[in-house]
Amino acid sequence: MALIEDLGRGVTDRFLVSPVRREALIAGRLVKEAVVILIQSVIIVLLALIVGASFPGGVGGIAVLLLVAAVLGAAFGALSNGFALIMRQEEALIGAVQFLLLPLTFLSSAFLATNLIPWGRQQIADLNPLNWAVVAGRAATSSSPRWGPVFSRLGFLAALMVLSLTFATRAFRAYQRSV
């Protein structure tokens, strides 16, 4: 939404005349998104601790959980920025993001234990980036963390972030050619 606002106010056009690499312009926004997600996640963890939740994985598990959240937020932030540069309308962006995120959320193990998910949905969940984050976060904060699934899912999320950044950068270049 902030990018669409910047497009409307001409801020992005002023950046286009600067000698800065286009990747850096998008990456700066992603760092901001990751920091915001990180702050929100810390608040949620603190609130969970206040109400009595425990994280048997300890501080290391919580740190990995926060890293997973930041990488997921940056990946979807880049995707959202790419869509914003293509659509250039808040309503269209909201619709596209909700069309993507709601099914991904309900097709993950975020609300239902993996062993309770029907077989077909389990296969879909294995390919779902939101589920990768859920699996990694749960495994990292468990009493006996299994680091293999944690780091493999974190790697998948990092790859998604790179792909999303590439998409957003190409959308930025297409926007630049259009003005």
C-alpha positions in Angstrom: 0.0 0.0 0.0 2.9 2.4 0.8 4.4 1.8 -2.6 1.0 2.6 -4.3 0.9 5.8 -2.2 4.5 6.6 -3.3 3.6 6.0 -6.9 0.6 8.4 -6.6 2.6 11.1 -4.9 5.5 10.9 -7.4 8.1 9.7 -4.8 8.9 6.6 -6.9 9.4 8.7 -10.0 12.0 10.8 -8.1 13.9 7.7 -7.2 14.0 6.7 -10.8 16.3 9.5 -11.7 18.8 8.6 -8.9 21.9 6.4 -9.8 20.8 3.8 -7.3 20.3 0.1 -8.4 16.7 -0.9 -8.8 17.3 -4.0 -6.6 18.4 -1.7 -3.8 15.2 0.3 -4.0 13.1 -2.8 -3.6 15.4 -4.4 -1.1 15.2 -1.3 1.2 11.4 -1.7 1.3 11.9 -5.4 2.1 14.2 -4.7 5.0 11.6 -2.3 6.3 8.9 -5.1 6.0 11.1 -7.6 7.7 11.8 -5.2 10.6 8.1 -4.5 11.0 7.3 -8.3 11.0 10.1 -8.8 13.5 8.8 -6.2 15.9 5.3 -7.6 15.6 6.6 -11.1 16.2 8.5 -10.1 19.3 5.4 -8.5 20.7 3.4 -11.7 20.0 6.1 -13.8 21.7 6.2 -11.5 24.7 2.4 -11.5 25.0 2.5 -15.3 24.8 5.0 -15.5 27.6 3.0 -13.1 29.7 -0.1 -15.3 29.4 1.8 -18.4 30.3 3.0 -20.0 27.0 6.2 -21.8 27.1 8.8 -22.3 24.3 10.7 -25.4 25.2 13.2 -24.7 22.4 14.5 -21.8 24.5 15.9 -18.6 23.3 17.6 -20.2 20.2 14.2 -21.6 19.1 12.5 -18.2 19.5 15.3 -16.6 17.6 14.8 -19.0 14.7 11.1 -18.5 14.9 11.6 -14.7 14.6 14.0 -15.2 11.6 11.4 -17.4 9.9 8.8 -14.8 10.4 11.1 -12.0 9.0 12.0 -14.1 5.9 8.4 -15.0 5.2 7.3 -11.3 5.7 10.1 -10.2 3.3 9.1 -12.8 0.7 5.4 -11.8 0.7 6.4 -8.1 1.0 8.4 -8.4 -2.2 5.5 -10.2 -3.9 3.1 -7.5 -2.8 5.4 -4.8 -4.0 5.6 -6.5 -7.4 1.8 -6.7 -7.6 1.5 -3.0 -6.5 3.9 -1.9 -9.3 1.8 -3.9 -11.9 -1.7 -3.1 -10.6 -1.2 0.5 -9.2 -4.6 0.4 -7.5 -5.1 -0.3 -3.8 -8.4 -2.2 -4.3 -6.8 -4.5 -6.9 -3.8 -5.1 -4.6 -6.0 -5.9 -1.6 -8.0 -8.3 -3.7 -4.9 -10.1 -5.1 -3.2 -10.4 -1.8 -6.3 -11.8 -0.1 -6.9 -14.1 -3.0 -3.4 -15.5 -2.5 -3.0 -15.4 1.3 -6.4 -16.7 2.5 -6.2 -20.0 0.6 -2.6 -20.5 1.6 -3.5 -20.0 5.2 -6.3 -22.5 5.2 -4.3 -25.0 3.2 -1.5 -25.0 5.8 -1.2 -26.6 9.2 -1.6 -23.2 10.9 -5.1 -24.0 12.2 -5.1 -27.8 12.1 -2.5 -30.4 13.2 -0.8 -32.0 10.3 -2.0 -35.5 11.3 -5.6 -34.3 11.1 -5.4 -32.8 7.6 -6.8 -35.0 4.9 -4.2 -36.6 2.7 -4.8 -34.4 -0.4 -4.5 -31.2 1.6 -1.3 -32.5 3.2 0.3 -32.8 -0.3 -0.7 -29.2 -1.0 0.6 -28.1 2.4 4.0 -29.5 1.6 4.3 -27.0 -1.2 2.8 -24.1 0.7 5.2 -21.3 1.9 3.0 -20.5 4.9 3.2 -24.1 5.9 7.0 -24.1 5.6 7.0 -21.2 8.1 4.6 -23.0 10.5 6.6 -26.3 10.3 9.9 -24.5 10.9 8.6 -22.3 13.7 7.0 -25.3 15.5 10.0 -27.5 15.1 12.4 -24.7 16.3 10.4 -24.0 19.5 9.7 -27.7 20.4 11.4 -29.4 23.3 13.7 -31.4 21.1 14.1 -29.3 17.9 14.7 -31.1 14.7 17.0 -28.7 12.9 16.9 -30.5 9.5 13.2 -29.6 8.8 13.8 -26.1 10.3 16.7 -25.2 8.1 15.3 -26.9 4.9 12.0 -24.9 5.3 14.0 -21.7 6.1 16.0 -22.4 2.9 12.8 -22.8 0.9 11.5 -19.5 2.3 14.8 -17.8 1.4 14.5 -19.1 -2.1 11.0 -17.8 -2.3 12.2 -14.4 -1.0 14.8 -14.3 -3.8 12.2 -15.2 -6.4 9.8 -12.6 -5.1 12.6 -10.0 -5.0 13.4 -10.8 -8.7 9.7 -10.5 -9.6 9.4 -7.1 -7.8 12.6 -5.8 -9.4 11.4 -6.8 -12.9 8.0 -5.1 -12.1 9.9 -2.0 -11.0 11.9 -2.0 -14.3 8.7 -2.4 -16.2 7.2 0.5 -14.3 10.3 2.6 -15.1 9.9 1.9 -18.8 6.2 2.9 -18.7 6.8 6.4 -17.3 
